[in-house]
């Protein structure tokens, strides 16, 4: 009985991970998200509930986001920045092929 319950929990966890949408984001210069600095390169972005998981090899992080819907679909994935302290900070990621934008809070 306990094995069946554990199996059900494991299956549910795998199903929720498989349901997460994945997108690609390219950074062309160093950028900060929270206290994490990301170097230029291609990153995988997954949206899980109100959290963005961003990774590229050893560099990764999980960040709370506000998931918002725009008026129309974004043709490509784009990143919006702020530059208040001399460093580029990711404010928003607009996910290509969707009308979804991820808004980061500082």
Residue frames relative to the residue before (quaternion, step in Angstrom):
aa qw qx qy qz dx dy dz
X 1.0000 0.0000 0.0000 0.0000 0.00 0.00 0.00
X 0.6638 0.4938 -0.3071 0.4704 3.59 0.91 -0.91
X 0.6294 0.5359 -0.3397 0.4485 3.60 1.00 -0.76
X 0.6397 0.5234 -0.3270 0.4582 3.59 0.99 -0.80
X 0.6498 0.5123 -0.3118 0.4670 3.58 0.97 -0.85
X 0.6625 0.4957 -0.3017 0.4736 3.59 0.91 -0.90
X 0.6340 0.5250 -0.3263 0.4647 3.57 1.00 -0.80
X 0.6477 0.5168 -0.3187 0.4603 3.60 0.97 -0.83
X 0.6484 0.5038 -0.3199 0.4727 3.60 0.97 -0.81
X 0.6598 0.5020 -0.3072 0.4673 3.59 0.95 -0.87
X 0.6541 0.5060 -0.3131 0.4671 3.59 0.96 -0.82
X 0.6482 0.5097 -0.3173 0.4684 3.59 0.99 -0.79
X 0.6423 0.5156 -0.3222 0.4667 3.59 0.99 -0.78
X 0.6655 0.4892 -0.3045 0.4745 3.59 0.93 -0.84
X 0.6387 0.5241 -0.3284 0.4577 3.59 0.99 -0.75
X 0.6681 0.4829 -0.3145 0.4706 3.60 0.94 -0.79
X 0.6322 0.5111 -0.3386 0.4737 3.61 1.07 -0.66
X 0.6593 0.5046 -0.3118 0.4620 3.59 0.99 -0.79
X 0.6532 0.5291 -0.3097 0.4444 3.58 1.13 -0.60
X 0.5227 0.6391 -0.4195 0.3773 3.62 1.20 -0.31
X 0.3813 -0.7131 0.5451 0.2216 3.56 -0.93 0.95
X 0.1716 -0.7875 0.5874 0.0725 3.55 -1.07 0.78
X 0.0523 -0.7899 0.6106 -0.0219 3.56 -0.99 0.93
X 0.3523 -0.7093 0.5615 0.2399 3.58 -1.27 0.28
X 0.0847 -0.7730 0.6286 0.0134 3.55 -0.99 0.96
X 0.1736 -0.7781 0.5960 0.0963 3.58 -0.96 0.87
X 0.1377 -0.7554 0.6356 0.0797 3.54 -0.99 0.92
X 0.2430 -0.7975 0.5414 0.1090 3.56 -0.87 0.98
X 0.7584 0.1379 -0.1296 0.6237 3.56 1.34 0.04
X 0.6538 -0.5045 0.3539 0.4391 3.63 -1.15 0.36
X 0.0132 0.7992 -0.5991 0.0460 3.56 -1.05 0.81
X 0.3498 -0.7308 0.5569 0.1830 3.53 -1.18 0.71
X 0.0083 -0.7056 0.7064 0.0546 3.50 -1.28 0.63
X 0.7898 -0.0399 -0.0409 0.6107 3.53 -0.38 1.25
X 0.7651 -0.3076 0.2511 0.5070 3.59 -0.78 -1.02
X 0.5726 0.5964 -0.3674 0.4260 3.59 1.31 0.08
X 0.2113 -0.7680 0.5918 0.1238 3.57 -0.86 0.98
X 0.1740 -0.7735 0.6056 0.0682 3.53 -0.90 1.04
X 0.3544 -0.7268 0.5514 0.2051 3.57 -0.93 0.94
X 0.6594 -0.4864 0.3587 0.4472 3.62 -1.19 0.26
X 0.4382 0.6750 -0.5137 0.2973 3.56 -1.07 0.78
X 0.5801 -0.5576 0.4639 0.3706 3.53 -1.38 -0.07
X 0.0873 -0.8013 0.5919 0.0029 3.56 -0.92 0.97
X 0.3733 -0.6772 0.5887 0.2357 3.52 -1.21 0.65
X 0.1074 -0.7828 0.6121 0.0318 3.57 -0.88 0.99
X 0.0424 -0.7759 0.6294 0.0058 3.56 -0.81 1.04
X 0.2267 -0.7575 0.5994 0.1243 3.54 -1.02 0.85
X 0.0370 0.7751 -0.6255 0.0805 3.54 -0.68 1.19
X 0.8087 -0.1354 0.0159 0.5721 3.55 -0.37 1.32
X 0.7609 -0.2996 0.2546 0.5162 3.62 -0.64 -1.07
X 0.5838 0.5510 -0.3610 0.4746 3.55 1.11 0.79
X 0.2025 -0.7420 0.6256 0.1309 3.57 -1.09 0.80
X 0.1487 -0.7534 0.6364 0.0726 3.54 -0.91 0.99
X 0.0451 -0.8111 0.5816 -0.0419 3.56 -0.56 1.23
X 0.1112 0.8181 -0.5526 0.1138 3.57 -0.76 1.03
X 0.0594 0.7283 -0.6813 0.0438 3.48 -1.37 0.59
X 0.8106 -0.1423 0.0603 0.5649 3.57 -0.18 1.24
X 0.8329 -0.1494 0.1346 0.5156 3.57 -0.75 -1.07
X 0.6318 0.5151 -0.3401 0.4688 3.58 1.19 -0.41
X 0.2476 0.7588 -0.5728 0.1868 3.55 -0.72 1.05
X 0.0547 0.7899 -0.6104 0.0200 3.51 -1.29 0.33
X 0.2737 -0.7123 0.6216 0.1768 3.52 -1.34 0.42
X 0.0212 -0.8261 0.5600 -0.0589 3.53 -0.73 1.09
X 0.4388 -0.6605 0.5268 0.3060 3.59 -0.98 0.76
X 0.0225 -0.7926 0.6092 -0.0127 3.56 -1.02 0.84
X 0.3496 -0.6511 0.6144 0.2764 3.48 -1.33 0.29
X 0.2306 -0.7769 0.5742 0.1164 3.58 -0.62 1.15
X 0.0072 -0.8104 0.5832 -0.0545 3.57 -0.61 1.20
X 0.3390 -0.7127 0.5744 0.2173 3.55 -1.27 0.45
X 0.3322 -0.7363 0.5603 0.1829 3.55 -0.93 0.98
X 0.6834 -0.4946 0.3548 0.4030 3.55 -1.33 0.05
X 0.8011 0.0526 -0.0110 0.5961 3.59 1.12 -0.64
X 0.6517 -0.5133 0.3794 0.4098 3.56 -1.31 0.22
X 0.3810 -0.6811 0.5779 0.2387 3.53 -1.20 0.71
X 0.4324 -0.7256 0.4689 0.2583 3.59 -0.78 0.98
X 0.7894 0.0809 -0.0385 0.6073 3.59 1.07 -0.70
X 0.5405 -0.5763 0.4832 0.3772 3.55 -1.27 0.28
X 0.0219 0.8012 -0.5962 0.0468 3.56 -0.82 1.00
X 0.2827 -0.7521 0.5802 0.1337 3.52 -1.24 0.64
X 0.1759 -0.7627 0.6153 0.0936 3.57 -0.96 0.91
X 0.1932 -0.8124 0.5488 0.0386 3.54 -0.96 1.00
X 0.1827 -0.6895 0.6713 0.2016 3.50 -1.44 0.15
X 0.1484 -0.7942 0.5863 0.0594 3.57 -1.18 0.53
X 0.1213 0.8500 -0.5016 0.1062 3.58 0.63 1.11
X 0.7993 0.2752 -0.1304 0.5180 3.59 1.03 -0.68
X 0.6751 -0.4878 0.2922 0.4700 3.58 1.18 0.44
X 0.6864 0.3863 -0.2748 0.5514 3.59 1.29 -0.10
X 0.4662 -0.6536 0.5166 0.2977 3.55 -1.15 0.65
X 0.0862 -0.7829 0.6160 0.0146 3.59 -0.86 1.03
X 0.4067 -0.6999 0.5299 0.2530 3.56 -0.85 0.98
X 0.1874 -0.7839 0.5863 0.0817 3.55 -0.79 1.09
X 0.8160 -0.0145 0.1064 0.5679 3.52 0.93 -0.96
X 0.1204 -0.7419 0.6525 0.0963 3.55 -1.20 0.66
X 0.1732 -0.7615 0.6193 0.0813 3.56 -0.81 1.07
X 0.2995 -0.8104 0.4882 0.1231 3.54 -0.48 1.28
X 0.4330 -0.7336 0.4746 0.2216 3.56 -0.58 1.23
X 0.7872 0.2873 -0.2431 0.4886 3.54 -1.03 0.87
X 0.7222 0.3239 -0.2210 0.5697 3.57 1.31 0.02
X 0.4172 -0.6492 0.5428 0.3315 3.56 -1.29 -0.09
X 0.4616 0.7037 -0.4067 0.3554 3.57 1.30 0.45
X 0.0259 -0.7617 0.6468 0.0269 3.53 -1.07 0.82
X 0.2870 -0.7348 0.5961 0.1496 3.51 -1.15 0.79
X 0.1305 -0.8029 0.5806 0.0352 3.56 -0.59 1.16
X 0.2180 -0.7864 0.5717 0.0852 3.55 -0.73 1.18
X 0.2420 -0.7496 0.5944 0.1623 3.55 -1.06 0.72
X 0.3875 -0.7178 0.5297 0.2325 3.57 -1.06 0.71
